[in-house]
Amino acid sequence: MVEILGTASMDLNAWRNAVLTDWRVVEVAPASLRSDRSLMLGVVAQNGSLLDLAAESLRDDRQVALAALRNTHEAWAFVGETLKNDGSFIVEATGLNSAVLPFAEAHFRAERSLMWETVKKNWKMLEHCSDALKEDWELVLMATRQMYKALQYAGDKLLYDRNFFLDAVQIFWRTLEYVPTELTMDRELFWKGVRSHHDAVELAAPELREDSDFMLEATKLNDDVLQHLPEGGRVRNDINFWVGVARELPATTGWRLALERYGPPTLKNNKLFMQAAVERDWKALASASEELKADPDLVAEAVRQCWEAAEIATVVSADTMAMAVDQDWRAMLRFLKDPYHEADLLRLIRINPDTIQAEELYDYKPAVLASVKVDGDCFLRFASTTLQADKEVVQAAVDQTWTALQYASEQLRGNRQLVVGSFLQNGLALQFATEALRSDQRIVLDAMSRDTAAFQFAAPCLHEDTRFWEALTRRFPHAAWKRWLKHGMRHPIPKGHN
């Protein structure tokens, strides 16, 4: 009890100021002050239990009562009966202080609309709902959306209802923590949980977690599930499970998870698994054992997808190498690393003449000869200077296309027979002949007989040779060559002449 000296001479204003200074003074203040709304509103806000000292009218004052309850739930004992029987007041009071609800009359805690509003503000209020409302599907799910732990207050019938949990797990996977033992073997239920988070699988029954089919489907939904496979467990050592992982997960994901993170080390030695892995991604061949890197079936499948697999393989069959070279000439570099038969080499060149770009073949006559027969201009340029001076090689290249003459040695570009032979395809081949042959009247006239545009490649010395002019006018009476003379020497080859 607060004691104040000299209170006999205090007027109401003095008492008011005293209360404002120290709320405990209200205990000895005149009764008339206890009806002062603004004063008592400040007092109960500091000590809700002092609502007991407020005038009866103020106990039924909504704002005064709420201020007291916000401070302490114990103030409920002093709230007026009118407010205690007002459902909206209970909802509002509970929102301010959740400890109030247990003191409300039981019939209020069984009223769905009232409890809906209460629980919507605070999921913990589900604990104080009537037993019937704790079985209310929608009410419990509404509380669960706020916090999955609300299920600790759900009714038993609801917690044994599979369909209820199928809805609950879609809200949050940790609702599975409240699944009864009878439902821990439910595949669909835990697949839904795993889709949200891999840890959900830990809540399933141990027997389910050792079921390969269940775990494979769970892995497809969330591959982090694999980290929950027990060491030495049946699933972890089930080859068929890992084959499924390789085949059914994304192409570049499944086999890596199996070989590099979670599978047993023996997987790289298992052909059944490696076949599944390589079928999905040729790069898996790199993780195979050395023995399987030489397996013809695995290597062929990998190379079918990408020629680079040939570089990974330790042994590549002739047919598989042909498949690789057909995709990219660079596969020839892998072929050349091992001893080979010339017949196999020439076969690869015929399949892809671009293989002549391999530096090791620049001076290998059979290879260059085979290539230039396919595209003389393109491949004679890759030949060594020795082979560019080889009459047989150059002749084969020029026979394929006259433009190959430009890559021949100077000696062969001065070979009359070779140069004149190239005119059979196009007289413009004169441009690649040596100066000596371009100074030869017969050679130039022969070239012009195939294409008068060849005149532009005649050596300058012929322009001062009277005999050349006489032969030119006799040979070409229509004077088509004159336009080339008019426009000067060494003009670009006109369209349609190359």
C-alpha positions as CSV (number, residue, x, y, z in Angstrom):
1,M,0.0,0.0,0.0
2,V,1.4,3.4,-1.0
3,E,1.4,6.0,1.8
4,I,1.4,9.7,1.1
5,L,2.0,12.2,3.9
6,G,-0.3,15.2,4.1
7,T,-3.1,13.8,2.0
8,A,-5.8,15.5,4.1
9,S,-5.1,18.9,2.5
10,M,-4.9,17.6,-1.1
11,D,-7.5,18.5,-3.6
12,L,-8.5,16.4,-6.6
13,N,-6.0,18.1,-8.9
14,A,-3.2,17.4,-6.5
15,W,-4.3,13.8,-6.4
16,R,-4.4,13.6,-10.2
17,N,-0.9,15.0,-10.4
18,A,0.2,12.5,-7.8
19,V,-1.3,9.6,-9.7
20,L,0.3,10.8,-13.0
21,T,3.6,10.9,-11.2
22,D,3.3,7.4,-9.7
23,W,0.4,5.2,-10.8
24,R,0.6,3.3,-7.5
25,V,-1.0,6.3,-5.7
26,V,-4.3,5.3,-7.3
27,E,-4.6,2.7,-4.5
28,V,-5.1,5.4,-1.9
29,A,-6.6,8.1,-4.1
30,P,-10.2,9.3,-3.6
31,A,-12.8,7.0,-5.2
32,S,-14.0,9.7,-7.5
33,L,-10.7,9.6,-9.4
34,R,-11.3,6.0,-10.3
35,S,-14.0,7.1,-12.6
36,D,-11.7,9.4,-14.5
37,R,-11.4,7.7,-17.9
38,S,-8.2,9.3,-19.1
39,L,-6.5,8.9,-15.8
40,M,-7.4,5.2,-15.4
41,L,-6.5,4.6,-19.0
42,G,-2.9,5.6,-18.2
43,V,-2.9,3.7,-14.9
44,V,-4.0,0.3,-16.4
45,A,-1.7,0.7,-19.3
46,Q,1.2,0.5,-16.7
47,N,-0.4,-2.1,-14.5
48,G,-3.4,-4.0,-16.0
49,S,-4.3,-5.5,-12.6
50,L,-5.4,-2.1,-11.3
51,L,-8.4,-2.4,-13.6
52,D,-9.8,-3.9,-10.3
53,L,-9.8,-0.4,-8.8
54,A,-11.5,1.3,-11.8
55,A,-15.1,2.3,-11.6
56,E,-17.6,-0.3,-12.8
57,S,-18.4,1.7,-15.9
58,L,-14.7,1.8,-16.9
59,R,-14.5,-2.0,-16.6
60,D,-16.9,-2.2,-19.5
61,D,-15.1,0.5,-21.4
62,R,-13.5,-1.3,-24.5
63,Q,-10.4,0.9,-24.7
64,V,-9.7,0.8,-21.0
65,A,-10.2,-2.9,-20.8
66,L,-7.9,-3.5,-23.9
67,A,-5.2,-1.3,-22.4
68,A,-5.3,-3.4,-19.2
69,L,-5.3,-6.8,-21.1
70,R,-2.4,-5.6,-23.3
71,N,-0.4,-5.2,-20.1
72,T,-1.5,-8.5,-18.5
73,H,-4.0,-11.3,-19.1
74,E,-4.8,-11.3,-15.4
75,A,-6.8,-8.2,-16.0
76,W,-9.5,-10.5,-17.6
77,A,-10.8,-11.2,-14.1
78,F,-11.8,-7.5,-13.8
79,V,-13.3,-6.9,-17.3
80,G,-17.0,-6.1,-17.3
81,E,-19.4,-8.9,-18.2
82,T,-20.7,-7.1,-21.2
83,L,-17.2,-7.1,-22.8
84,K,-16.6,-10.7,-21.7
85,N,-19.6,-11.8,-23.7
86,D,-18.6,-9.7,-26.8
87,G,-17.0,-12.0,-29.4
88,S,-15.4,-9.2,-31.3
89,F,-13.8,-7.9,-28.1
90,I,-12.4,-11.4,-27.4
91,V,-10.8,-11.5,-30.9
92,E,-9.3,-8.0,-30.4
93,A,-8.1,-8.7,-26.9
94,T,-6.5,-12.0,-28.0
95,G,-4.7,-10.2,-30.8
96,L,-3.2,-7.9,-28.2
97,N,-2.4,-10.7,-25.7
98,S,-2.7,-14.3,-26.7
99,A,-2.8,-15.4,-23.0
100,V,-6.3,-14.0,-22.8
101,L,-8.1,-16.6,-24.9
102,P,-8.0,-19.5,-22.4
103,F,-10.0,-17.4,-20.0
104,A,-12.8,-16.8,-22.5
105,E,-16.0,-18.9,-22.0
106,A,-15.9,-22.3,-23.7
107,H,-18.7,-21.6,-26.0
108,F,-16.7,-18.7,-27.5
109,R,-13.8,-21.1,-28.2
110,A,-16.2,-23.4,-30.1
111,E,-17.5,-20.6,-32.3
112,R,-15.9,-21.1,-35.7
113,S,-16.2,-17.5,-37.1
114,L,-14.8,-16.0,-33.9
115,M,-11.9,-18.5,-33.6
116,W,-11.2,-18.2,-37.3
117,E,-10.4,-14.5,-36.8
118,T,-8.5,-15.2,-33.7
119,V,-6.3,-17.9,-35.2
120,K,-5.8,-15.8,-38.4
121,K,-4.1,-13.3,-36.2
122,N,-2.1,-15.9,-34.2
123,W,-1.7,-19.5,-35.1
124,K,-1.0,-20.4,-31.5
125,M,-4.6,-19.7,-30.6
126,L,-5.5,-23.1,-32.3
127,E,-4.4,-24.6,-29.0
128,H,-7.4,-23.0,-27.2
129,C,-10.0,-23.9,-29.8
130,S,-12.6,-26.5,-29.0
131,D,-11.9,-30.1,-29.8
132,A,-14.3,-29.9,-32.7
133,L,-12.6,-26.9,-34.2
134,K,-9.2,-28.7,-33.9
135,E,-10.6,-31.2,-36.4
136,D,-11.6,-28.4,-38.8
137,W,-9.6,-29.0,-42.0
138,E,-9.7,-25.4,-43.3
139,L,-9.1,-23.8,-39.9
140,V,-6.1,-26.0,-39.1
141,L,-4.6,-25.5,-42.6
142,M,-5.0,-21.7,-42.2
143,A,-3.0,-21.9,-39.0
144,T,-0.5,-24.2,-40.7
145,R,0.2,-21.6,-43.4
146,Q,1.4,-19.3,-40.6
147,M,3.5,-21.9,-38.9
148,Y,3.8,-25.6,-39.6
149,K,4.0,-26.3,-35.8
150,A,0.3,-25.4,-35.5
151,L,-0.2,-29.1,-36.3
152,Q,0.7,-30.0,-32.7
153,Y,-2.7,-28.6,-31.8
154,A,-4.6,-30.4,-34.6
155,G,-7.1,-33.1,-33.6
156,D,-6.2,-36.8,-33.8
157,K,-8.7,-37.6,-36.6
158,L,-7.2,-35.0,-38.8
159,L,-3.6,-36.1,-38.2
160,Y,-4.5,-39.6,-39.3
161,D,-6.2,-38.4,-42.5
162,R,-3.9,-39.0,-45.5
163,N,-5.7,-36.5,-47.7
164,F,-5.3,-33.8,-45.1
165,F,-1.5,-34.3,-45.1
166,L,-1.4,-34.3,-48.9
167,D,-2.8,-30.7,-48.6
168,A,-0.6,-29.8,-45.6
169,V,2.7,-31.0,-47.1
170,Q,2.1,-28.6,-50.1
171,I,2.1,-25.7,-47.6
172,F,5.4,-26.8,-46.0
173,W,7.3,-30.0,-46.1
174,R,8.0,-30.0,-42.4
175,T,4.4,-30.7,-41.7
176,L,5.6,-34.3,-42.3
177,E,7.1,-34.1,-38.8
178,Y,3.6,-34.7,-37.5
179,V,2.7,-37.6,-39.7
180,P,1.7,-40.6,-37.6
181,T,3.7,-43.8,-38.0
182,E,0.9,-45.4,-40.1
183,L,1.5,-42.8,-42.8
184,T,5.3,-42.8,-42.9
185,M,5.2,-45.5,-45.7
186,D,3.0,-43.4,-47.9
187,R,5.1,-42.8,-51.1
188,E,3.0,-40.1,-52.7
189,L,3.0,-38.1,-49.4
190,F,6.8,-38.1,-49.1
191,W,7.4,-37.5,-52.8
192,K,5.4,-34.3,-52.4
193,G,7.6,-33.3,-49.4
194,V,10.8,-34.1,-51.3
195,R,9.8,-31.9,-54.1
196,S,10.0,-29.0,-51.7
197,H,13.1,-30.1,-49.7
198,H,15.3,-33.1,-49.8
199,D,15.3,-33.4,-45.9
200,A,11.7,-34.5,-46.1
201,V,13.0,-38.0,-47.0
202,E,14.4,-38.4,-43.5
203,L,10.9,-38.3,-42.1
204,A,9.8,-41.3,-44.1
205,A,10.0,-44.8,-42.6
206,P,13.4,-46.5,-42.8
207,E,11.9,-49.3,-44.9
208,L,10.8,-46.7,-47.5
209,R,14.2,-45.1,-47.6
210,E,15.7,-48.5,-48.5
211,D,13.2,-49.0,-51.3
212,S,15.1,-48.4,-54.7
213,D,12.0,-47.5,-56.6
214,F,10.8,-45.0,-54.1
215,M,14.2,-43.4,-53.8
216,L,14.7,-43.2,-57.6
217,E,11.4,-41.3,-58.0
218,A,12.4,-39.1,-55.1
219,T,15.8,-38.4,-56.7
220,K,14.1,-37.4,-59.9
221,L,12.0,-34.9,-58.0
222,N,15.0,-33.6,-56.0
223,D,18.5,-35.0,-56.6
224,D,19.8,-33.7,-53.2
225,V,17.9,-36.7,-51.8
226,L,21.0,-38.8,-52.7
227,Q,22.9,-37.3,-49.8
228,H,20.5,-39.1,-47.5
229,L,21.4,-42.6,-48.7
230,P,22.9,-44.5,-45.8
231,E,26.4,-45.7,-46.2
232,G,26.5,-49.4,-46.9
233,G,22.7,-49.4,-47.4
234,R,20.9,-51.6,-49.9
235,V,20.0,-48.7,-52.2
236,R,23.5,-47.2,-52.3
237,N,24.8,-50.6,-53.5
238,D,22.0,-51.3,-56.0
239,I,23.4,-51.1,-59.5
240,N,20.0,-50.9,-61.0
241,F,19.2,-47.9,-58.9
242,W,22.2,-46.1,-60.2
243,V,21.4,-47.1,-63.8
244,G,18.0,-45.5,-63.2
245,V,19.7,-42.3,-61.9
246,A,21.8,-42.1,-65.0
247,R,19.0,-42.7,-67.4
248,E,16.2,-40.7,-65.8
249,L,17.8,-37.6,-64.5
250,P,18.9,-34.8,-66.8
251,A,21.6,-36.0,-69.3
252,T,24.6,-34.2,-67.7
253,T,23.4,-34.6,-64.1
254,G,22.6,-38.2,-63.3
255,W,25.8,-39.9,-64.1
256,R,27.9,-37.2,-62.4
257,L,25.9,-37.5,-59.2
258,A,26.5,-41.3,-59.3
259,L,30.1,-41.4,-60.3
260,E,31.5,-38.2,-58.7
261,R,29.5,-37.8,-55.5
262,Y,27.1,-40.5,-54.1
263,G,27.5,-43.8,-55.9
264,P,29.9,-46.6,-54.9
265,P,33.4,-46.5,-56.5
266,T,32.7,-49.7,-58.3
267,L,30.3,-48.0,-60.7
268,K,33.1,-47.0,-63.1
269,N,33.9,-50.7,-63.6
270,N,30.3,-51.7,-64.3
271,K,29.5,-51.8,-68.0
272,L,25.7,-51.8,-67.4
273,F,25.9,-48.5,-65.6
274,M,28.5,-47.0,-67.8
275,Q,26.5,-47.9,-70.9
276,A,23.5,-46.0,-69.4
277,A,25.7,-43.1,-68.5
278,V,27.4,-42.8,-71.9
279,E,24.1,-43.1,-73.7
280,R,23.0,-40.0,-71.9
281,D,26.3,-38.1,-72.1
282,W,29.4,-39.0,-74.0
283,K,31.6,-37.2,-71.5
284,A,30.8,-39.9,-68.9
285,L,33.3,-42.1,-70.8
286,A,36.1,-40.1,-69.1
287,S,35.0,-41.4,-65.7
288,A,35.0,-45.1,-66.8
289,S,37.7,-47.5,-65.8
290,E,40.6,-47.9,-68.2
291,E,39.2,-51.3,-69.2
292,L,35.8,-49.8,-70.2
293,K,37.4,-46.9,-72.0
294,A,38.5,-49.6,-74.5
295,D,35.1,-51.3,-74.6
296,P,34.0,-51.1,-78.3
297,D,30.3,-50.7,-77.5
298,L,30.9,-47.8,-75.0
299,V,33.4,-46.1,-77.2
300,A,31.2,-46.4,-80.3
301,E,28.2,-44.9,-78.5
302,A,30.3,-42.0,-77.1
303,V,31.8,-41.2,-80.5
304,R,28.4,-41.4,-82.1
305,Q,27.5,-38.3,-80.0
306,C,30.8,-36.5,-80.3
307,W,34.1,-37.2,-82.1
308,E,36.0,-35.9,-79.1
309,A,35.2,-39.1,-77.2
310,A,37.8,-40.8,-79.4
311,E,40.4,-38.8,-77.6
312,I,39.2,-40.2,-74.3
313,A,39.0,-43.8,-75.4
314,T,42.1,-46.0,-74.9
315,V,41.2,-48.2,-77.9
316,V,39.2,-47.1,-80.9
317,S,38.0,-49.6,-83.6
318,A,38.5,-48.8,-87.3
319,D,34.7,-48.3,-87.8
320,T,34.4,-46.0,-84.8
321,M,37.4,-44.0,-85.9
322,A,35.8,-43.6,-89.3
323,M,32.6,-42.3,-87.5
324,A,34.8,-39.8,-85.6
325,V,36.7,-38.5,-88.6
326,D,33.5,-38.1,-90.5
327,Q,32.4,-35.6,-87.9
328,D,35.6,-33.7,-87.6
329,W,39.0,-34.0,-89.3
330,R,40.7,-33.4,-85.9
331,A,39.8,-37.0,-84.9
332,M,42.7,-38.0,-87.3
333,L,45.1,-36.6,-84.7
334,R,43.9,-39.3,-82.3
335,F,44.2,-42.0,-85.0
336,L,47.8,-41.0,-85.7
337,K,48.8,-41.5,-82.1
338,D,48.7,-45.3,-82.4
339,P,50.3,-47.6,-85.0
340,Y,48.1,-47.9,-88.0
341,H,47.8,-49.6,-91.4
342,E,48.1,-47.4,-94.5
343,A,44.8,-48.8,-95.8
344,D,43.0,-47.6,-92.7
345,L,44.6,-44.1,-93.0
346,L,43.6,-43.8,-96.7
347,R,40.1,-44.9,-95.9
348,L,39.8,-42.1,-93.3
349,I,41.1,-39.5,-95.8
350,R,38.5,-40.6,-98.3
351,I,35.8,-40.2,-95.7
352,N,37.0,-36.7,-94.8
353,P,39.7,-35.2,-97.0
354,D,40.1,-32.4,-94.5
355,T,42.2,-34.8,-92.4
356,I,45.2,-33.7,-94.5
357,Q,45.3,-30.7,-92.3
358,A,47.0,-32.9,-89.7
359,E,50.6,-31.6,-89.7
360,E,51.9,-35.2,-89.5
361,L,50.4,-35.9,-93.0
362,Y,51.9,-32.9,-94.8
363,D,54.8,-34.9,-96.0
364,Y,53.1,-38.3,-96.3
365,K,52.6,-38.8,-100.0
366,P,49.8,-41.5,-100.0
367,A,47.7,-39.3,-97.7
368,V,48.3,-36.1,-99.7
369,L,47.7,-37.9,-102.9
370,A,44.4,-39.3,-101.7
371,S,43.3,-35.9,-100.5
372,V,44.1,-33.9,-103.6
373,K,42.1,-36.3,-105.7
374,V,39.1,-35.1,-103.7
375,D,39.9,-31.4,-103.6
376,G,43.1,-30.4,-105.3
377,D,43.0,-26.7,-104.6
378,C,42.0,-27.0,-100.9
379,F,44.5,-29.7,-99.9
380,L,47.6,-29.2,-102.0
381,R,48.3,-26.1,-100.0
382,F,48.7,-28.2,-96.9
383,A,51.3,-30.5,-98.5
384,S,55.0,-30.1,-97.7
385,T,57.2,-28.2,-100.2
386,T,58.6,-31.6,-101.1
387,L,55.2,-32.9,-102.2
388,Q,54.3,-29.6,-103.8
389,A,57.2,-30.4,-106.1
390,D,56.1,-34.0,-106.7
391,K,54.9,-34.4,-110.2
392,E,52.4,-37.2,-109.4
393,V,50.8,-35.3,-106.5
394,V,50.6,-32.0,-108.3
395,Q,49.2,-33.7,-111.5
396,A,46.5,-35.4,-109.4
397,A,45.6,-32.1,-107.7
398,V,45.5,-30.1,-111.0
399,D,43.5,-32.9,-112.7
400,Q,40.9,-32.4,-109.9
401,T,40.9,-28.6,-110.2
402,W,43.1,-26.2,-112.3
403,T,43.3,-23.7,-109.4
404,A,45.5,-26.2,-107.5
405,L,48.4,-25.2,-109.9
406,Q,49.0,-22.1,-107.7
407,Y,50.3,-24.3,-104.9
408,A,52.7,-26.3,-107.1
409,S,56.5,-25.7,-106.9
410,E,57.9,-23.1,-109.3
411,Q,59.6,-25.9,-111.2
412,L,56.2,-27.6,-111.9
413,R,54.5,-24.3,-112.6
414,G,57.1,-24.1,-115.4
415,N,56.3,-27.6,-116.7
416,R,54.8,-27.1,-120.1
417,Q,52.9,-30.4,-120.2
418,L,51.4,-29.8,-116.8
419,V,50.4,-26.2,-117.4
420,V,49.0,-26.8,-120.9
421,G,47.0,-29.8,-119.5
422,S,45.4,-27.5,-117.0
423,F,44.1,-25.3,-119.8
424,L,41.7,-28.1,-120.7
425,Q,39.7,-27.0,-117.6
426,N,40.3,-23.3,-117.9
427,G,42.6,-21.0,-119.8
428,L,42.9,-18.8,-116.8
429,A,45.3,-21.3,-115.3
430,L,47.9,-19.3,-117.2
431,Q,48.0,-16.9,-114.3
432,F,49.8,-19.6,-112.2
433,A,52.4,-20.5,-114.8
434,T,56.0,-19.2,-114.5
435,E,57.1,-16.0,-116.2
436,A,58.9,-18.1,-118.8
437,L,55.7,-19.9,-119.9
438,R,53.6,-16.7,-119.8
439,S,56.2,-15.3,-122.2
440,D,55.7,-18.2,-124.6
441,Q,53.5,-17.2,-127.5
442,R,52.1,-20.6,-128.1
443,I,51.3,-21.2,-124.4
444,V,49.4,-17.9,-124.2
445,L,47.5,-18.5,-127.4
446,D,46.6,-22.0,-126.2
447,A,45.3,-20.5,-123.0
448,M,43.3,-17.8,-124.8
449,S,41.7,-20.5,-127.0
450,R,40.1,-21.7,-123.8
451,D,39.3,-18.3,-122.4
452,T,40.3,-15.0,-124.1
453,A,40.5,-13.4,-120.7
454,A,43.8,-15.3,-120.3
455,F,45.3,-12.5,-122.4
456,Q,45.7,-10.4,-119.2
457,F,48.2,-12.9,-117.8
458,A,50.5,-12.8,-120.8
459,A,54.0,-11.5,-119.9
460,P,54.6,-7.8,-120.8
461,C,57.4,-8.8,-123.2
462,L,54.8,-10.3,-125.6
463,H,53.2,-6.8,-126.1
464,E,56.4,-5.8,-128.0
465,D,56.5,-9.0,-130.1
466,T,55.2,-8.3,-133.6
467,R,54.9,-12.0,-134.3
468,F,52.6,-12.4,-131.3
469,W,50.3,-9.7,-132.5
470,E,50.1,-11.2,-136.0
471,A,49.3,-14.6,-134.5
472,L,46.8,-13.0,-132.2
473,T,44.8,-11.3,-134.9
474,R,44.8,-14.4,-137.1
475,R,43.8,-16.6,-134.3
476,F,41.1,-14.3,-132.9
477,P,39.6,-12.3,-135.8
478,H,36.7,-11.1,-133.8
479,A,39.2,-9.2,-131.6
480,A,37.7,-10.1,-128.3
481,W,41.1,-9.8,-126.8
482,K,41.2,-6.1,-127.5
483,R,39.1,-5.2,-124.5
484,W,41.7,-6.8,-122.3
485,L,44.4,-4.8,-123.9
486,K,42.3,-1.6,-123.6
487,H,41.9,-2.1,-119.9
488,G,45.5,-3.0,-119.2
489,M,47.3,-5.9,-117.7
490,R,46.7,-7.9,-114.5
491,H,43.0,-7.0,-114.0
492,P,41.0,-9.2,-111.6
493,I,39.4,-12.2,-113.3
494,P,36.0,-11.2,-114.4
495,K,32.9,-12.9,-113.1
496,G,32.1,-16.2,-114.8
497,H,35.7,-16.9,-115.6
498,N,37.0,-18.4,-112.4
